[in-house]
């Protein structure tokens, strides 16, 4: 590393206490870009070093190190990215290099806590939805799918093709928690009507045959996911364990103001990572519940809505001024 190192520490499974015999070693660090490169816009935001190659998967003997420039790290921390939050809470025994600048950042890590830490919550929710389908959502989709089936059978009894626009059956479409009508105002001042199904929006002028195909595709996709989840197949247990880990980390931040390593719930998270739990009856409900709990904790917390980035920008300018004067 040709730049001044502000921090280097253990990252990933070895930090969390979730390592297995096949886990490779992962390190993260922060460096101070050269002032001349920074002013000229030539300084790197990130530097990756690895003992492995890009053609094969890392083994337990490989070492990866990702370095982030100080401005890039502050940006990631302000966005609530899990990488930055992990680094902010790295313990002394997991720290391989530090500086007075890093000590200041770590001492003030609470300034990066907000009510709206979307990166972690968003990641956890995405993984929860990817491999399983809650019964209420699937039931809502089934109502629309069954309606389409009846409609197609009715229209094709005499050999005629399904035709017309969606607004012709507007009043017959199912309405429930996840299927509803929406009105959007266009730039022209006119309004556009939509029928929303599990977040997907369909214009009232859409051909019925196109709507039927879209719903049928969605039903087949959800049905396969539900079947696989029920049988614990097709699930990326490592990704799910990451989601649970992220949710637990946020919960600890909102309840205790810190993340401790190794993680307090590492035994359970590791069992999920190894695929030892039933997804449909245990893992998915737990993940749904803890995400809802975290969102409630965030809403009722005393943290600001967003990070005071001006504070950190001022601190970085001051830090560089000191570095220049000492140089």
C-alpha positions in Angstrom: 0.0 0.0 0.0 1.7 3.2 -1.2 -0.8 5.4 0.6 -1.0 6.3 4.3 -3.0 3.5 6.0 -5.6 4.8 8.4 -7.1 1.4 9.3 -6.9 -2.3 8.5 -8.9 -5.0 10.1 -10.4 -8.5 9.9 -13.7 -8.7 8.0 -16.4 -11.2 7.1 -17.0 -14.5 8.7 -13.8 -14.4 10.8 -15.0 -11.1 12.4 -18.6 -12.2 12.8 -17.6 -15.6 14.4 -19.2 -17.4 11.5 -16.1 -18.9 9.9 -16.0 -22.5 8.7 -12.9 -24.6 7.7 -13.4 -23.5 4.1 -13.8 -19.7 4.9 -11.1 -17.6 3.3 -9.5 -14.6 5.1 -11.0 -11.2 4.3 -9.6 -7.8 5.3 -10.8 -4.3 4.9 -8.9 -1.1 5.2 -9.1 2.7 4.8 -6.3 4.8 3.2 -5.7 8.5 2.8 -5.3 9.4 -0.9 -2.4 11.5 -2.0 -3.5 15.2 -1.9 -2.2 15.9 -5.4 -4.1 12.9 -6.9 -7.2 14.0 -4.9 -7.1 17.5 -6.3 -6.6 16.3 -9.9 -9.4 13.7 -9.6 -6.9 10.9 -10.1 -7.1 9.2 -6.7 -8.6 5.7 -6.5 -11.8 5.2 -4.5 -11.1 1.5 -3.9 -8.1 -0.9 -4.3 -8.5 -4.7 -4.3 -5.7 -7.1 -3.4 -6.0 -10.9 -3.5 -3.8 -13.9 -3.4 -6.4 -15.8 -5.5 -7.4 -15.2 -9.1 -10.6 -14.2 -10.9 -11.0 -17.6 -12.5 -11.4 -19.9 -9.5 -13.1 -19.6 -6.2 -11.0 -18.6 -3.2 -9.9 -21.3 -0.8 -9.3 -21.1 3.0 -5.6 -20.3 2.2 -6.5 -17.2 0.1 -6.5 -13.7 1.4 -8.6 -10.8 0.1 -8.0 -7.1 1.1 -10.3 -4.2 0.0 -9.0 -0.7 0.6 -11.3 2.3 0.6 -10.2 5.9 0.3 -11.2 8.1 3.2 -13.8 10.0 1.2 -15.3 6.8 -0.2 -15.5 5.2 3.2 -17.3 8.2 4.7 -19.7 8.1 1.8 -20.4 4.4 2.4 -20.8 4.9 6.2 -23.2 7.8 5.6 -25.3 5.5 3.4 -25.4 2.9 6.1 -23.6 0.2 4.0 -22.9 -3.0 5.9 -19.2 -3.0 5.0 -18.6 0.4 6.6 -20.7 -0.4 9.7 -18.7 -3.6 10.2 -15.5 -1.6 9.9 -16.7 1.0 12.4 -17.2 -1.7 15.0 -14.1 -3.7 14.5 -12.7 -4.7 17.9 -9.0 -4.1 18.9 -8.3 -7.9 18.6 -9.5 -7.8 15.0 -7.6 -4.6 14.1 -4.3 -5.0 12.3 -3.5 -1.3 11.9 -4.9 2.0 13.2 -4.3 5.7 13.4 -5.4 8.7 15.3 -7.7 9.6 12.4 -9.4 6.2 12.5 -9.7 6.5 16.3 -11.7 9.7 15.8 -14.0 8.1 13.2 -14.6 5.1 15.4 -15.2 7.2 18.5 -17.9 9.1 16.6 -19.4 6.2 14.8 -22.8 7.0 16.4 -23.0 10.0 14.1 -23.6 7.5 11.3 -26.7 6.0 12.9 -30.0 7.2 11.5 -33.6 6.3 11.5 -33.3 5.4 7.8 -30.5 2.9 7.4 -31.9 1.5 4.2 -29.0 -0.5 3.0 -29.1 -3.2 5.6 -32.9 -3.3 5.9 -33.3 -3.4 2.2 -30.8 -6.2 1.8 -32.5 -8.3 4.5 -36.0 -7.7 3.0 -34.8 -8.6 -0.5 -33.3 -11.9 0.7 -36.5 -12.7 2.7 -38.6 -12.2 -0.4 -36.3 -14.0 -2.8 -36.7 -17.5 -1.6 -40.1 -17.7 0.1 -43.6 -16.4 -0.4 -45.7 -15.5 2.6 -49.1 -17.2 2.4 -51.0 -13.9 2.3 -49.1 -12.7 -0.7 -49.5 -16.0 -2.6 -53.2 -16.1 -1.7 -53.7 -12.6 -3.1 -51.9 -13.6 -6.3 -54.0 -16.8 -6.5 -57.2 -14.7 -6.5 -56.1 -12.9 -9.6 -54.7 -16.0 -11.3 -58.0 -17.9 -10.7 -60.0 -14.9 -12.0 -57.9 -15.0 -15.2 -58.4 -18.7 -15.6 -62.2 -18.3 -15.3 -62.1 -15.4 -17.7 -60.1 -17.3 -20.3 -62.3 -20.3 -20.1 -65.4 -18.2 -20.5 -64.0 -16.3 -23.6 -62.8 -19.5 -25.3 -65.8 -21.7 -24.9 -67.0 -20.9 -28.4 -63.4 -20.8 -29.8 -63.2 -17.0 -29.8 -59.9 -15.4 -28.8 -59.4 -13.4 -25.6 -59.5 -9.7 -26.6 -60.2 -6.2 -25.3 -58.5 -4.0 -22.7 -58.1 -4.5 -19.0 -60.5 -1.7 -18.2 -63.3 -3.8 -19.7 -63.1 -6.2 -16.7 -62.1 -3.4 -14.3 -65.0 -3.9 -11.9 -64.5 -7.7 -11.7 -60.8 -7.7 -10.7 -60.1 -9.0 -7.1 -59.2 -6.4 -4.5 -57.2 -7.4 -1.3 -54.2 -6.3 0.7 -51.8 -6.8 -2.2 -54.1 -6.2 -5.2 -55.6 -2.8 -5.6 -56.4 0.1 -8.0 -54.1 3.1 -8.2 -54.4 6.5 -9.9 -51.4 8.4 -11.1 -51.3 12.0 -12.4 -49.4 12.5 -15.7 -47.3 15.6 -16.6 -50.1 16.6 -18.9 -52.5 16.9 -16.0 -54.5 13.8 -17.0 -54.8 10.8 -14.8 -53.8 7.2 -15.6 -55.5 4.2 -13.9 -53.5 1.2 -12.8 -54.3 -2.2 -11.3 -51.5 -3.2 -8.9 -50.6 -6.8 -8.1 -47.9 -7.5 -5.6 -46.1 -4.2 -6.5 -46.4 -4.7 -10.3 -48.6 -2.1 -12.0 -50.8 -2.7 -15.1 -52.4 0.1 -17.1 -56.1 0.1 -17.7 -55.5 0.1 -21.4 -53.3 -3.0 -21.3 -54.6 -5.8 -23.6 -56.2 -8.5 -21.5 -54.2 -11.2 -23.1 -51.0 -9.5 -22.1 -52.2 -9.1 -18.5 -53.2 -12.8 -18.4 -49.7 -13.8 -19.5 -47.9 -11.6 -17.0 -50.0 -12.9 -14.1 -49.6 -16.5 -15.2 -45.8 -16.1 -15.4 -45.8 -14.5 -11.9 -47.9 -17.4 -10.5 -45.7 -20.1 -11.9 -42.6 -18.3 -10.6 -44.1 -17.9 -7.1 -45.4 -21.4 -7.1 -42.0 -22.8 -7.8 -40.4 -20.7 -5.1 -43.0 -21.7 -2.5 -42.5 -25.4 -3.4 -38.7 -25.1 -3.1 -39.0 -23.2 0.1 -41.3 -25.9 1.6 -38.7 -28.6 0.6 -35.7 -26.4 1.6 -34.5 -26.6 -2.0 -33.1 -23.8 -4.2 -32.3 -21.7 -1.2 -29.0 -19.8 -0.9 -28.5 -20.4 2.8 -25.3 -18.3 2.9 -27.3 -15.3 1.5 -30.2 -15.9 3.9 -27.7 -16.0 6.8 -26.3 -12.7 5.7 -29.8 -11.2 5.8 -30.4 -12.5 9.3 -27.0 -11.2 10.4 -27.7 -7.8 9.0 -31.1 -7.6 10.7 -29.6 -8.6 14.1 -26.8 -6.0 13.6 -29.3 -3.2 13.1 -31.4 -4.4 16.1 -28.3 -4.2 18.3 -27.5 -0.7 17.0 -31.0 0.6 17.8 -31.2 -1.2 21.2 -27.6 -0.9 22.4 -25.9 1.7 20.3 -23.2 -0.7 19.2 -22.5 -3.9 17.3 -20.4 -6.5 19.2 -18.1 -9.0 17.6 -18.2 -11.9 17.5 -21.9 -11.6 17.0 -24.1 -12.5 19.9 -26.4 -14.6 17.8 -23.6 -16.3 15.8 -24.6 -19.9 16.7 -28.0 -19.5 15.3 -26.8 -17.6 12.2 -24.2 -20.3 11.6 -26.8 -23.0 11.8 -28.8 -21.1 9.1 -25.7 -20.7 7.0 -25.2 -24.5 7.1 -28.8 -25.2 6.1 -29.7 -26.8 9.4 -33.0 -24.9 9.8 -36.4 -25.3 8.1 -36.9 -22.2 5.9 -40.6 -22.0 5.6 -41.6 -22.8 9.2 -38.7 -21.2 11.1 -36.3 -19.0 9.1 -38.6 -16.9 7.0 -41.0 -16.1 9.9 -38.0 -15.1 12.1 -36.5 -12.9 9.4 -39.9 -11.3 8.7 -40.4 -10.6 12.4 -37.0 -9.2 13.1 -37.1 -6.9 10.1 -40.5 -5.5 11.3 -39.0 -5.1 14.7 -36.0 -3.3 13.4 -38.2 -0.9 11.4 -40.3 -0.1 14.5 -37.1 0.4 16.6 -35.7 2.8 13.9 -38.9 4.8 13.7 -39.1 5.3 17.5 -35.3 5.9 17.9 -33.8 9.3 18.8 -31.4 9.1 15.8 -31.6 11.8 13.1 -33.2 11.2 9.7 -29.9 11.4 7.9 -26.2 11.7 8.5 -24.7 15.2 8.9 -22.4 14.9 6.0 -21.2 18.5 6.3 -19.6 17.6 9.6 -17.6 14.8 8.1 -16.7 16.8 5.0 -15.4 19.5 7.3 -13.4 17.0 9.4 -11.8 15.5 6.2 -10.7 19.0 5.0 -9.2 19.7 8.4 -7.5 16.3 8.4 -5.9 16.9 5.1 -4.8 20.4 6.1 -3.0 18.9 9.2 -1.4 16.2 7.0 -0.1 18.9 4.5 1.3 21.0 7.4 3.0 18.0 8.9 4.4 17.0 5.5 
